[in-house]
Amino acid sequence: MPHDHSHDHSHGHDHTHSHDHDPADAPRWKHDGVRVIPGNQLDSNTAQTPGMFRQAAINHARVGAQKIWAGTVAIAPDAKTGVHHHGALESVIYVVSGRARLRWGERLEFVAEAGPGDFIYVPPYVPHQEINADPEQVLQCVLVRSDNEAVVVNITDVDPIEPPETVHWIDPIHAAPS
């Protein structure tokens, strides 16, 4: 009777030695292992919002991702996007180059800025708008979301408050005691 190759490793086997590698796993990992998606082969066939150009790199359709979506977004100089939210999804935006200005709230009453190397977190259902605060340089960002599909709800009936209130982030872990 052949050895059971199930995923139950509770039989006391020590899998830290390389000679324990099961060659039968090789074909599985070859095509279900690490995937490299070249930056020039991203997929623009994803949910779009006016004023920005999103391209998918990682999603369920392309690589079988179960719990995340990742891609890029580019916003032209001085451009701003339509107001939108991402439903129940959490989003992380990493600024690669340029100057990002984020407005958010029911009337976009809050604003914050981010530059290269900064991370931006957008919670579920928060209405927001991305703005390229640089008049000359394209804003380039990497985007990661907490599900494998790109949920985008574009909102058209927002009456923005001018000027918005600037909000500075306070790290709750390192915040000074009150």
BELURTA-V393993 format. One record per residue. N is the residue number from 1. RES is the residue in one letter. SS is DSSP state (alpha for helix, beta for strand, coil for the rest). OMEGA is omega in whole degrees, -180 to 180 (NA if undefined). BURIAL is + if it has 16 or more other C-alpha atoms within 10 Angstrom, else -. Layout:
BEGIN
n:N res:RES ss:SS omega:OMEGA burial:BURIAL
n:N res:RES ss:SS omega:OMEGA burial:BURIAL
END
This chain:
BEGIN
n:1 res:M ss:coil omega:-177 burial:-
n:2 res:P ss:coil omega:180 burial:-
n:3 res:H ss:coil omega:179 burial:-
n:4 res:D ss:coil omega:-179 burial:-
n:5 res:H ss:coil omega:180 burial:-
n:6 res:S ss:coil omega:-177 burial:-
n:7 res:H ss:coil omega:179 burial:-
n:8 res:D ss:coil omega:-178 burial:-
n:9 res:H ss:coil omega:-176 burial:-
n:10 res:S ss:coil omega:-177 burial:-
n:11 res:H ss:coil omega:176 burial:-
n:12 res:G ss:coil omega:178 burial:-
n:13 res:H ss:coil omega:177 burial:-
n:14 res:D ss:coil omega:-176 burial:-
n:15 res:H ss:coil omega:-179 burial:-
n:16 res:T ss:coil omega:-178 burial:-
n:17 res:H ss:coil omega:-175 burial:-
n:18 res:S ss:alpha omega:-178 burial:-
n:19 res:H ss:alpha omega:177 burial:-
n:20 res:D ss:alpha omega:-178 burial:-
n:21 res:H ss:coil omega:-179 burial:-
n:22 res:D ss:coil omega:-180 burial:-
n:23 res:P ss:alpha omega:179 burial:-
n:24 res:A ss:alpha omega:178 burial:-
n:25 res:D ss:alpha omega:-172 burial:-
n:26 res:A ss:alpha omega:-179 burial:-
n:27 res:P ss:alpha omega:-179 burial:-
n:28 res:R ss:alpha omega:-177 burial:-
n:29 res:W ss:alpha omega:-180 burial:-
n:30 res:K ss:alpha omega:-176 burial:-
n:31 res:H ss:alpha omega:178 burial:-
n:32 res:D ss:alpha omega:-179 burial:-
n:33 res:G ss:coil omega:-179 burial:-
n:34 res:V ss:coil omega:177 burial:-
n:35 res:R ss:coil omega:174 burial:-
n:36 res:V ss:coil omega:179 burial:-
n:37 res:I ss:coil omega:-178 burial:-
n:38 res:P ss:coil omega:-177 burial:-
n:39 res:G ss:alpha omega:180 burial:-
n:40 res:N ss:alpha omega:179 burial:-
n:41 res:Q ss:alpha omega:178 burial:-
n:42 res:L ss:coil omega:-172 burial:+
n:43 res:D ss:beta omega:-180 burial:+
n:44 res:S ss:coil omega:178 burial:-
n:45 res:N ss:coil omega:-180 burial:-
n:46 res:T ss:coil omega:-178 burial:+
n:47 res:A ss:coil omega:-178 burial:-
n:48 res:Q ss:coil omega:174 burial:+
n:49 res:T ss:coil omega:-180 burial:+
n:50 res:P ss:coil omega:176 burial:-
n:51 res:G ss:coil omega:180 burial:+
n:52 res:M ss:coil omega:179 burial:+
n:53 res:F ss:beta omega:-180 burial:+
n:54 res:R ss:beta omega:173 burial:+
n:55 res:Q ss:beta omega:-180 burial:+
n:56 res:A ss:beta omega:173 burial:+
n:57 res:A ss:beta omega:-176 burial:+
n:58 res:I ss:beta omega:172 burial:+
n:59 res:N ss:coil omega:-177 burial:+
n:60 res:H ss:alpha omega:-176 burial:-
n:61 res:A ss:alpha omega:-174 burial:-
n:62 res:R ss:alpha omega:-174 burial:-
n:63 res:V ss:alpha omega:-179 burial:+
n:64 res:G ss:coil omega:-179 burial:-
n:65 res:A ss:coil omega:-178 burial:-
n:66 res:Q ss:coil omega:-169 burial:-
n:67 res:K ss:coil omega:-180 burial:-
n:68 res:I ss:coil omega:173 burial:+
n:69 res:W ss:beta omega:177 burial:+
n:70 res:A ss:beta omega:179 burial:+
n:71 res:G ss:beta omega:-179 burial:+
n:72 res:T ss:beta omega:174 burial:+
n:73 res:V ss:beta omega:177 burial:+
n:74 res:A ss:beta omega:178 burial:+
n:75 res:I ss:beta omega:-176 burial:+
n:76 res:A ss:coil omega:179 burial:+
n:77 res:P ss:coil omega:178 burial:+
n:78 res:D ss:coil omega:-179 burial:-
n:79 res:A ss:coil omega:173 burial:+
n:80 res:K ss:beta omega:-176 burial:+
n:81 res:T ss:coil omega:168 burial:+
n:82 res:G ss:coil omega:178 burial:+
n:83 res:V ss:beta omega:-177 burial:+
n:84 res:H ss:beta omega:169 burial:+
n:85 res:H ss:beta omega:-174 burial:+
n:86 res:H ss:coil omega:177 burial:+
n:87 res:G ss:coil omega:-177 burial:-
n:88 res:A ss:coil omega:-175 burial:-
n:89 res:L ss:coil omega:169 burial:+
n:90 res:E ss:coil omega:179 burial:+
n:91 res:S ss:beta omega:172 burial:+
n:92 res:V ss:beta omega:178 burial:+
n:93 res:I ss:beta omega:176 burial:+
n:94 res:Y ss:beta omega:-178 burial:+
n:95 res:V ss:beta omega:179 burial:+
n:96 res:V ss:beta omega:178 burial:+
n:97 res:S ss:beta omega:-179 burial:+
n:98 res:G ss:coil omega:-177 burial:+
n:99 res:R ss:beta omega:-179 burial:+
n:100 res:A ss:beta omega:171 burial:+
n:101 res:R ss:beta omega:-180 burial:+
n:102 res:L ss:beta omega:171 burial:+
n:103 res:R ss:beta omega:-179 burial:+
n:104 res:W ss:beta omega:-179 burial:+
n:105 res:G ss:coil omega:-179 burial:+
n:106 res:E ss:coil omega:179 burial:-
n:107 res:R ss:coil omega:-179 burial:+
n:108 res:L ss:coil omega:-174 burial:+
n:109 res:E ss:coil omega:-179 burial:+
n:110 res:F ss:beta omega:-178 burial:+
n:111 res:V ss:beta omega:173 burial:+
n:112 res:A ss:beta omega:180 burial:+
n:113 res:E ss:beta omega:-180 burial:+
n:114 res:A ss:beta omega:180 burial:+
n:115 res:G ss:beta omega:-177 burial:+
n:116 res:P ss:coil omega:-180 burial:-
n:117 res:G ss:coil omega:-180 burial:-
n:118 res:D ss:coil omega:174 burial:-
n:119 res:F ss:beta omega:177 burial:-
n:120 res:I ss:beta omega:177 burial:+
n:121 res:Y ss:beta omega:177 burial:-
n:122 res:V ss:beta omega:180 burial:+
n:123 res:P ss:coil omega:179 burial:-
n:124 res:P ss:coil omega:171 burial:-
n:125 res:Y ss:coil omega:-179 burial:+
n:126 res:V ss:coil omega:176 burial:+
n:127 res:P ss:coil omega:-178 burial:+
n:128 res:H ss:beta omega:-179 burial:+
n:129 res:Q ss:beta omega:175 burial:+
n:130 res:E ss:beta omega:180 burial:+
n:131 res:I ss:beta omega:173 burial:+
n:132 res:N ss:beta omega:-175 burial:+
n:133 res:A ss:coil omega:-180 burial:+
n:134 res:D ss:coil omega:-178 burial:+
n:135 res:P ss:coil omega:-173 burial:-
n:136 res:E ss:coil omega:-172 burial:-
n:137 res:Q ss:coil omega:175 burial:-
n:138 res:V ss:coil omega:175 burial:+
n:139 res:L ss:beta omega:-179 burial:+
n:140 res:Q ss:beta omega:-179 burial:+
n:141 res:C ss:beta omega:169 burial:+
n:142 res:V ss:beta omega:-174 burial:+
n:143 res:L ss:beta omega:177 burial:+
n:144 res:V ss:beta omega:178 burial:+
n:145 res:R ss:beta omega:-169 burial:+
n:146 res:S ss:coil omega:174 burial:+
n:147 res:D ss:coil omega:-174 burial:+
n:148 res:N ss:coil omega:177 burial:+
n:149 res:E ss:coil omega:-178 burial:+
n:150 res:A ss:coil omega:178 burial:+
n:151 res:V ss:coil omega:178 burial:+
n:152 res:V ss:coil omega:176 burial:+
n:153 res:V ss:beta omega:180 burial:+
n:154 res:N ss:beta omega:-176 burial:+
n:155 res:I ss:beta omega:-174 burial:-
n:156 res:T ss:coil omega:-172 burial:-
n:157 res:D ss:coil omega:180 burial:-
n:158 res:V ss:coil omega:176 burial:-
n:159 res:D ss:coil omega:-172 burial:-
n:160 res:P ss:coil omega:174 burial:+
n:161 res:I ss:coil omega:177 burial:-
n:162 res:E ss:coil omega:-12 burial:-
n:163 res:P ss:coil omega:179 burial:-
n:164 res:P ss:coil omega:179 burial:+
n:165 res:E ss:beta omega:178 burial:-
n:166 res:T ss:beta omega:179 burial:-
n:167 res:V ss:coil omega:177 burial:-
n:168 res:H ss:coil omega:-178 burial:-
n:169 res:W ss:coil omega:174 burial:-
n:170 res:I ss:coil omega:179 burial:-
n:171 res:D ss:coil omega:-177 burial:-
n:172 res:P ss:coil omega:-180 burial:-
n:173 res:I ss:coil omega:-175 burial:-
n:174 res:H ss:coil omega:-179 burial:-
n:175 res:A ss:coil omega:178 burial:-
n:176 res:A ss:coil omega:179 burial:-
n:177 res:P ss:coil omega:-176 burial:-
n:178 res:S ss:coil omega:NA burial:-
END
